[in-house]
Amino acid sequence: MMQRAVWRTSRRDLEIGRRPLVMGILNVTPDSFSDGGRFVSPGQQLTTSETLDLAVETALKMQADGADLIDIGGESTRPYSDPVDAEIETERVGPVIERLANCLAIPISIDTSKASVANAAIRAGAEIVNDVSGLEGDPEMPAVVVKTRVGVCVMHMKGTPQTMQDDPSYRDVVDEIERYLLARRQACLDQGIEPERICLDPGIGFGKTHDHNLTLLRATNRFASIGSPILIGHSRKGFIRKVLDRNERNLNDEYNPMAGTLAVSMAVAAAGAHVIRVHDVAETVQALDLFEASGGLAVSTNNRAF
């Protein structure tokens, strides 16, 4: 009998099947590139009772719309964003996670590179740590993951959010990032993180040019076959508009990045991506339903066994 392919959190197994899991994005920040300021007032910097209620309602709607998990972050990692103190980051995400842990049926992921923030979020109810630094940004992070037995997403980023878009270059972007992810997975294993708890992310938009991003997306099937679940985080990113501009579309103030995001979501789903991280959950789930019904996921079957 073939062993089930799973991504294991601290509380459950997320089964990897024919179609990717949909991770909904909830940024509790004043300055994230797409939804910053929605749940944290730029003037206040922290959640208020009003924005807390809105964040909880938004996450519950994502669940109702078909999200398989929710990723909550309290620090923007957009290019050239300002770093956030761990105490402020914790104060942003903590109340949201604590409230949601009591009413969500799906797992909560904490998007952070700080061990203290991860620890507080896990105590509040998070089951996964999504670390854009690949567990290299804070030397205490691997120990937190091992001790709490949460799932972990290990991402590739060239530099930091403050430097990553300063002329990123690679000899072979796919090969270099694949080798990095394999090395980081081995480092996680050596530090005691169980293999079933590890997900890998090539880091679309993190220290890559638009062409690098497209090259990585075209290599999704290669990443999907390296033996761990692969997460693709492409939602609403700048390369989408760049491609449409390059194709000389008639863009105007009505431009909607969701259309391009959905196109990429279906492409990487067909190529075998195991998790897709998106802002527009309802539209993504509906598109996946129709894509699967029309046979679009059939080509991904061979990429999903690991």
Secondary structure, DSSP 8 states (H G I E B T S, - for coil): -----EEE-SS-EEE--SS-EEEEEEE-SS--TTTTTSSS-TTT-S--HHHHHHHHHHHHHHHHTT-SEEEEESS--STT-----HHHHHHHHHHHHHHHHTT-SS-EEEE-S-HHHHHHHHHHT--EEEETTTT-S-TTHHHHHHHHT-EEEEE--SS-TTTTTSS---SSHHHHHHHHHHHHHHHHHHTT--GGGEEEE--TTSS--HHHHHHHHHTHHHHTTSSS-BEE--TT-HHHHHHHHHTT----TT--HHHHHHHHHHHHHHTT-SEEEES-HHHHHHHHHHHHHTTTTGGGGGGS--
